[in-house]
Amino acid sequence: MYLDHFGLTRFPFSIAPDPDFLYPTSGHQEALAHLHYAFTGMSGLVCLTGEVGTGKTTVCRAFMAAAPEHVRLAYLFNPQLSPLELLQSVCDELAVDYPADASLKTLYQCLNEALLQMYSQGQKVICVIDEAQAMPAPLLEQIRLLTNLETSKEKLLTVILVGQPELNELLARHDLRQLSQRITARFHLRHLSAAEALSYVHHRTRQAGCEQVLFDDAAIQALWRASAGVPRLLNTLADRALLAAYAAGSQKVSKAQAKMAAAEVLGAAQPPSAAQPNKRPAGRWRLAMVLLAVLALSSWLLTDTALHQSWQRLSLAERWFSAAGPVQLLTRDLVESRQLPSEQQHCDQLAGTGWQCLWVEWPLAELQASASRVALQIQPHDADDSRWQRLQTFNPGQGRYLNQALIVWQPPAGYQQLIRPGQRSPVIAWVRDKLGMRWGEDWQVIGNTGSGADMANFYDPLLAREVADFQRRNGLQADKILGPRTLLKMQRMTDGGGQG
C-alpha cells in the first residue's frame, strides 16, 4: 500500500499489541514500574486497569519481554474458565505435570510443589491474567487462594490482573474484600494528552523506519481530538490518514486529510434532508459533531472524574498547539547558553539532548521549591484565554495559576521510570552519592542474587530508609519511591539549585 511511498519498512499504526511500538508516556512508564515491582517477589497481587484501547496489553507484552532470565511467566488471556481450568492453565503455562483426572486439591498440590522447586533454584514465578474484568467471583476467589502459595519469607507466585475499569468495581465488592486487600500495587492507564499524542505519532513512524515528519502538527491535533486520546483509535485514524495522503500523492498528512479520516472511521454528520437541499454543514461543524459524539460516548463509558480530565486534555491541546508553546518558552535561554542547538517547539525534539519534559499538576509552592525551569499555565485577570508564563516572572497579581505546569529538567543519567526498593538502576549510585551513603565494597550479599551481582546499583532496604528520611525532611510523602518529585529535590538541595 503506502509503505514505499513514505519510506516505511512496516505499518506504523497497526492495532496489534507490539511492544516495539510502545511509546513510554509518563503513564506507561509508571504502569511498567508497577509491573516491574513483581520482579522483586515481594508482591502477591498487582492490578493494572485502563479504558478500552489505552495500551494495557501492549504494556504487558513489553513487561514480559523485559523479564530477566530467572523469571518464569504464565500468560492467560481467556478469563472465562472454571476454577479447575484455571489451575490447569497455570500448570500448562509453567510446564508443571499433573494427572489427567486431577482434582482441584491435586492440582493445587502439584503447583505448590513445583513452585517450591522453582524457588529453591532462585526462580520467581509471575502469572499475568488479561481481561480480568470478565472473571466471575468464584474464579477470583481461586486467584486469592493462589496468592496463599508462599514460604515464611516470600510469595511463591505473583499474580498480575489486567483489565478494564470494571475490574476495580468488581474488586470493590464486599465478598471480594480479602482479595482486594492483598493487592500491593495498583495503576490505572489514562488516555493520551495532546502533547503525548504528538510524540506518540512521531515515535511510531520512526519505529516503522521513517525519520521524516509524516504529519502536520495541526493534523495530529485533529486526530487527537477525534480519538479523545485513545491510542488504539488514534492508530486507526492515523493509518487511514496516511492512506488518504498516499491517495493524494502527498508526502505529509494535512489537517484536512486527518479530518477526512476521522469522518470516514467515526462517521460524519448525517447528509442534509431533501427538504433542505442547500443547508450543508461546514467542515468545522462536521468535526464538532464527531467530537461531540465521541465525548457523548465517553460520558457513558467513563466516570465523572475521568470525563473532567478529558476536558482538561482538550484545553491542554489548545495551549500545546498555540504559537508560543511552553517548551519554546523554557528552551530559549538554553540556546543562548549553547546547551541546545536551536529553540525547541515540542517535547519529542528534546530526545537525545539530556533534557526532558515533565507535565505536572503540582502546587505553586512545590514548584518554587523543587525546580527552576518551569512554565505555568496562567489565567490573566484581564483576559479570557489562558497563557504560559515562566515561574520566575509570575506575579499572582497578574493572574491565577491553573495548576498546570511544564518542567524541563535534566534527570540523573539512566533515569527512565519510577524506581522502587528491590529494583536496579544506574540512578541508585547517583542517589547514594547525594545522600552520602556509598555502597560498601566489603559488604556480604545474602540472597538468591549472589555476591557476583551488581549490587552498587541495587536499591537496598538501608538506602530506602535514607530516602524515606530525605522525603520526610523535605515535605514529601515518605513512600521510598525515586521519582521526579524526589530526584528534583535532591538536585535542588544538593546542587545549590540543581538542574531542572
Secondary structure as GFF3:
##gff-version 3
##sequence-region A 1 500
A	DSSP	alpha_helix	3	6	.	.	.	ID=ss1
A	DSSP	three_ten_helix	19	21	.	.	.	ID=ss2
A	DSSP	alpha_helix	26	36	.	.	.	ID=ss3
A	DSSP	three_ten_helix	37	40	.	.	.	ID=ss4
A	DSSP	beta_strand	45	50	.	.	.	ID=ss5
A	DSSP	alpha_helix	56	65	.	.	.	ID=ss6
A	DSSP	beta_strand	71	76	.	.	.	ID=ss7
A	DSSP	alpha_helix	83	93	.	.	.	ID=ss8
A	DSSP	alpha_helix	104	120	.	.	.	ID=ss9
A	DSSP	beta_strand	124	129	.	.	.	ID=ss10
A	DSSP	three_ten_helix	132	134	.	.	.	ID=ss11
A	DSSP	alpha_helix	137	146	.	.	.	ID=ss12
A	DSSP	beta_strand	158	163	.	.	.	ID=ss13
A	DSSP	alpha_helix	166	171	.	.	.	ID=ss14
A	DSSP	three_ten_helix	174	176	.	.	.	ID=ss15
A	DSSP	alpha_helix	177	181	.	.	.	ID=ss16
A	DSSP	beta_strand	183	189	.	.	.	ID=ss17
A	DSSP	alpha_helix	194	207	.	.	.	ID=ss18
A	DSSP	alpha_helix	217	227	.	.	.	ID=ss19
A	DSSP	alpha_helix	231	247	.	.	.	ID=ss20
A	DSSP	alpha_helix	255	266	.	.	.	ID=ss21
A	DSSP	alpha_helix	283	301	.	.	.	ID=ss22
A	DSSP	alpha_helix	304	320	.	.	.	ID=ss23
A	DSSP	alpha_helix	326	336	.	.	.	ID=ss24
A	DSSP	three_ten_helix	347	350	.	.	.	ID=ss25
A	DSSP	beta_strand	356	360	.	.	.	ID=ss26
A	DSSP	alpha_helix	364	370	.	.	.	ID=ss27
A	DSSP	beta_strand	374	380	.	.	.	ID=ss28
A	DSSP	beta_strand	387	390	.	.	.	ID=ss29
A	DSSP	three_ten_helix	391	393	.	.	.	ID=ss30
A	DSSP	beta_strand	399	409	.	.	.	ID=ss31
A	DSSP	alpha_helix	427	435	.	.	.	ID=ss32
A	DSSP	three_ten_helix	455	457	.	.	.	ID=ss33
A	DSSP	alpha_helix	461	473	.	.	.	ID=ss34
A	DSSP	alpha_helix	484	494	.	.	.	ID=ss35
###
